[in-house]
Every structure is written in C-alpha cells, then in structure tokens.
C-alpha cells in the first residue's frame, strides 16, 4: 500500500527538502504541495492523503488553523505540524487535532519517524517524548 503525503510550506526550498525525505521511504509518495494553509485544506479535501505536513507559519492561514479545519473535513488524515520550536507548540498542535509536532531544524531526523507513528492507530510523535498511544 502506498502512503500518500501532502506538504504545506510557503518556501519552495523547504517543500523540496521535505519531499526528498518522504520519498526516501519505499511506498511513500508526495501527492500534493501547498504554499499556504488554504491550499493545504483544498488538497486534503480533494486528495485525502494519509498524512499532511503543515508548517506553522504560512500566509493566508497558519498551519494550526489549517489543521483544525482539515480535522473537520477529513478526520482520518494524520497531521504533522512543523515549527521552529516544536516543544512550545506541542500542546497547541494537540488542541487542533495534530498528532505530531516536529522541529523544522531537525526535520531530517524527525519527519520519517513522525509519519511512521501517524500510520499506527492512535499513535503520536512529539520529539521530546518517545512515540505514545492516545
């Protein structure tokens, strides 16, 4: 089974690097990319990916608000919030329905384990803690 991922970040360079990380995994593919929160919601509604990776700071709508709305339209989608300070945003990410929050500066080490955790039922990923069950 192929794992599908939507990436949302307003910087093309960051999206390119996130794509590279996702596509290192066998049977994982990026099915869409968005430059803002509104585009991310639209792609998630149309494509119904397994996972969406949302930068917290994007134009038109930030990643937290986009996550809140994605949870309403497509609740099975696993949501990873990417932030410069993932520890500060951890509780905010949980409140909007995200099950993972990673540091942008450590995405190379944290993105794949975060997505792997979200593919398990009720698992979460917050790098200050080991993956846990809800």
VEXLUMBA-896738 format. One record per residue (C-alpha): residue in three letters; x, y, z; residue number from 1. Coordinates in pm, 1 decimal, decimal comma, m for minus. Layout:
REM VEXLUMBA-896738
+------+----------+----------+----------+-----+
: type :        u :        v :        w : seq :
+------+----------+----------+----------+-----+
:  ALA :        X :        Y :        Z : NUM :
...
+------+----------+----------+----------+-----+
END
This chain:
REM VEXLUMBA-896738
+------+----------+----------+----------+-----+
: type :        u :        v :        w : seq :
+------+----------+----------+----------+-----+
:  UNK :      0,0 :      0,0 :      0,0 :   1 :
:  UNK :    130,0 :    345,1 :    m89,2 :   2 :
:  UNK :    139,5 :    611,6 :    182,5 :   3 :
:  UNK :     35,0 :    949,5 :     40,7 :   4 :
:  UNK :    155,1 :   1279,7 :    183,6 :   5 :
:  UNK :     63,8 :   1645,2 :    124,0 :   6 :
:  UNK :    333,0 :   1901,7 :    208,0 :   7 :
:  UNK :    244,9 :   2260,4 :    301,8 :   8 :
:  UNK :    512,2 :   2526,6 :    345,7 :   9 :
:  UNK :    542,0 :   2870,7 :    188,9 :  10 :
:  UNK :    908,8 :   2813,5 :     99,3 :  11 :
:  UNK :    972,4 :   2602,2 :   m211,9 :  12 :
:  UNK :   1317,0 :   2502,4 :    m84,9 :  13 :
:  UNK :   1170,3 :   2360,6 :    236,8 :  14 :
:  UNK :    899,6 :   2173,0 :     43,6 :  15 :
:  UNK :   1166,5 :   2027,2 :   m184,7 :  16 :
:  UNK :   1368,0 :   1900,6 :    113,1 :  17 :
:  UNK :   1058,3 :   1757,5 :    284,9 :  18 :
:  UNK :    967,8 :   1582,5 :    m42,8 :  19 :
:  UNK :   1316,9 :   1434,1 :    m61,3 :  20 :
:  UNK :   1282,3 :   1299,6 :    293,4 :  21 :
:  UNK :    939,2 :   1148,3 :    230,9 :  22 :
:  UNK :   1041,1 :    988,2 :    m95,1 :  23 :
:  UNK :   1338,7 :    809,4 :     63,8 :  24 :
:  UNK :   1082,4 :    566,9 :    203,6 :  25 :
:  UNK :    963,5 :    279,1 :    m10,9 :  26 :
:  UNK :    593,8 :    309,1 :    m97,5 :  27 :
:  UNK :    565,2 :    670,2 :     25,2 :  28 :
:  UNK :    482,3 :    946,8 :   m220,0 :  29 :
:  UNK :    406,4 :   1317,1 :   m209,3 :  30 :
:  UNK :     69,6 :   1357,4 :   m381,1 :  31 :
:  UNK :     43,3 :   1736,2 :   m344,8 :  32 :
:  UNK :    218,5 :   2054,0 :   m233,4 :  33 :
:  UNK :     70,1 :   2376,9 :    m96,7 :  34 :
:  UNK :    219,4 :   2721,4 :    m30,1 :  35 :
:  UNK :    m38,8 :   2825,5 :    229,8 :  36 :
:  UNK :   m298,8 :   2689,4 :    467,5 :  37 :
:  UNK :   m592,6 :   2741,3 :    233,1 :  38 :
:  UNK :   m425,3 :   2539,9 :    m43,8 :  39 :
:  UNK :   m342,5 :   2265,9 :    208,2 :  40 :
:  UNK :   m709,1 :   2235,1 :    308,7 :  41 :
:  UNK :   m819,1 :   2220,1 :    m53,8 :  42 :
:  UNK :   m562,5 :   1949,9 :   m138,6 :  43 :
:  UNK :   m656,3 :   1742,5 :    166,5 :  44 :
:  UNK :  m1023,6 :   1765,1 :     75,0 :  45 :
:  UNK :   m956,4 :   1663,1 :   m287,3 :  46 :
:  UNK :   m677,5 :   1406,3 :   m244,9 :  47 :
:  UNK :   m749,5 :   1257,3 :    102,3 :  48 :
:  UNK :   m382,7 :   1181,5 :    177,7 :  49 :
:  UNK :   m276,8 :    961,1 :    466,1 :  50 :
:  UNK :    m66,7 :   1242,8 :    614,3 :  51 :
:  UNK :    m33,9 :   1619,3 :    577,6 :  52 :
:  UNK :    278,7 :   1805,5 :    689,3 :  53 :
:  UNK :    197,1 :   2167,5 :    780,4 :  54 :
:  UNK :    438,9 :   2449,8 :    851,1 :  55 :
:  UNK :    302,1 :   2652,7 :   1140,0 :  56 :
:  UNK :    383,2 :   2990,3 :    976,9 :  57 :
:  UNK :    224,4 :   3028,0 :    632,7 :  58 :
:  UNK :     45,4 :   3312,2 :    456,0 :  59 :
:  UNK :   m335,4 :   3334,2 :    428,8 :  60 :
:  UNK :   m381,4 :   3076,4 :    704,1 :  61 :
:  UNK :   m132,2 :   2933,4 :    951,7 :  62 :
:  UNK :    m71,4 :   2563,3 :    997,6 :  63 :
:  UNK :   m262,7 :   2538,1 :   1325,2 :  64 :
:  UNK :   m583,5 :   2680,9 :   1177,6 :  65 :
:  UNK :   m539,4 :   2466,5 :    865,6 :  66 :
:  UNK :   m501,0 :   2159,1 :   1089,9 :  67 :
:  UNK :   m820,0 :   2245,0 :   1277,2 :  68 :
:  UNK :  m1013,2 :   2269,3 :    950,2 :  69 :
:  UNK :   m858,0 :   1956,5 :    797,9 :  70 :
:  UNK :   m966,3 :   1757,6 :   1104,8 :  71 :
:  UNK :  m1326,8 :   1867,6 :   1039,1 :  72 :
:  UNK :  m1333,4 :   1775,7 :    669,4 :  73 :
:  UNK :  m1110,5 :   1467,2 :    671,9 :  74 :
:  UNK :  m1054,3 :   1337,1 :   1026,8 :  75 :
:  UNK :   m854,9 :   1025,8 :    936,9 :  76 :
:  UNK :   m568,9 :   1231,9 :    791,6 :  77 :
:  UNK :   m261,9 :   1227,3 :   1018,5 :  78 :
:  UNK :   m128,4 :   1578,2 :   1077,9 :  79 :
:  UNK :    234,8 :   1674,6 :   1141,0 :  80 :
:  UNK :    299,4 :   2035,5 :   1246,7 :  81 :
:  UNK :    646,2 :   2167,4 :   1160,5 :  82 :
:  UNK :    774,3 :   2454,8 :   1372,3 :  83 :
:  UNK :   1093,5 :   2632,2 :   1465,9 :  84 :
:  UNK :   1008,5 :   2549,2 :   1828,4 :  85 :
:  UNK :    814,1 :   2223,2 :   1840,8 :  86 :
:  UNK :    817,5 :   2199,1 :   2221,9 :  87 :
:  UNK :    632,4 :   2530,1 :   2263,1 :  88 :
:  UNK :    372,8 :   2433,8 :   2001,7 :  89 :
:  UNK :    318,7 :   2075,6 :   2116,1 :  90 :
:  UNK :      7,7 :   2147,1 :   2324,1 :  91 :
:  UNK :   m134,0 :   2384,2 :   2060,3 :  92 :
:  UNK :    m82,6 :   2113,8 :   1796,8 :  93 :
:  UNK :   m273,8 :   1860,7 :   2007,1 :  94 :
:  UNK :   m558,7 :   2108,1 :   2061,7 :  95 :
:  UNK :   m615,2 :   2146,2 :   1685,8 :  96 :
:  UNK :   m602,1 :   1772,9 :   1618,2 :  97 :
:  UNK :   m241,7 :   1719,2 :   1510,6 :  98 :
:  UNK :    m79,4 :   1400,1 :   1636,8 :  99 :
:  UNK :    278,9 :   1505,9 :   1569,7 : 100 :
:  UNK :    488,2 :   1820,5 :   1600,5 : 101 :
:  UNK :    848,4 :   1836,5 :   1484,7 : 102 :
:  UNK :   1122,7 :   2094,9 :   1472,2 : 103 :
:  UNK :   1198,5 :   2242,7 :   1131,3 : 104 :
:  UNK :   1569,9 :   2240,1 :   1211,9 : 105 :
:  UNK :   1555,1 :   1867,0 :   1293,7 : 106 :
:  UNK :   1317,0 :   1757,6 :   1018,2 : 107 :
:  UNK :   1586,4 :   1541,7 :    859,8 : 108 :
:  UNK :   1582,1 :   1321,6 :   1172,6 : 109 :
:  UNK :   1220,7 :   1365,8 :   1285,5 : 110 :
:  UNK :    995,1 :   1367,6 :    977,8 : 111 :
:  UNK :   1009,8 :    997,4 :    887,9 : 112 :
:  UNK :    957,8 :    873,7 :   1248,3 : 113 :
:  UNK :    669,9 :   1121,4 :   1289,0 : 114 :
:  UNK :    493,7 :    994,1 :    977,9 : 115 :
:  UNK :    561,7 :    632,1 :   1076,9 : 116 :
:  UNK :    398,7 :    698,6 :   1415,1 : 117 :
:  UNK :     92,0 :    850,2 :   1249,3 : 118 :
:  UNK :     45,6 :    541,3 :   1036,0 : 119 :
:  UNK :    m20,0 :    347,5 :   1356,3 : 120 :
:  UNK :   m364,8 :    373,1 :   1508,4 : 121 :
:  UNK :   m381,5 :    634,9 :   1784,8 : 122 :
:  UNK :     m4,4 :    690,1 :   1795,2 : 123 :
:  UNK :    153,6 :   1033,1 :   1838,8 : 124 :
:  UNK :    500,9 :   1176,2 :   1786,1 : 125 :
:  UNK :    647,1 :   1458,3 :   1986,9 : 126 :
:  UNK :   1029,4 :   1451,0 :   1981,7 : 127 :
:  UNK :   1072,3 :   1536,8 :   2348,1 : 128 :
:  UNK :    896,6 :   1208,0 :   2425,0 : 129 :
:  UNK :    902,0 :    863,5 :   2266,0 : 130 :
:  UNK :    602,5 :    782,6 :   2037,8 : 131 :
:  UNK :    296,2 :    722,7 :   2252,7 : 132 :
:  UNK :    m61,3 :    599,6 :   2223,6 : 133 :
:  UNK :   m354,3 :    835,9 :   2273,8 : 134 :
+------+----------+----------+----------+-----+
END
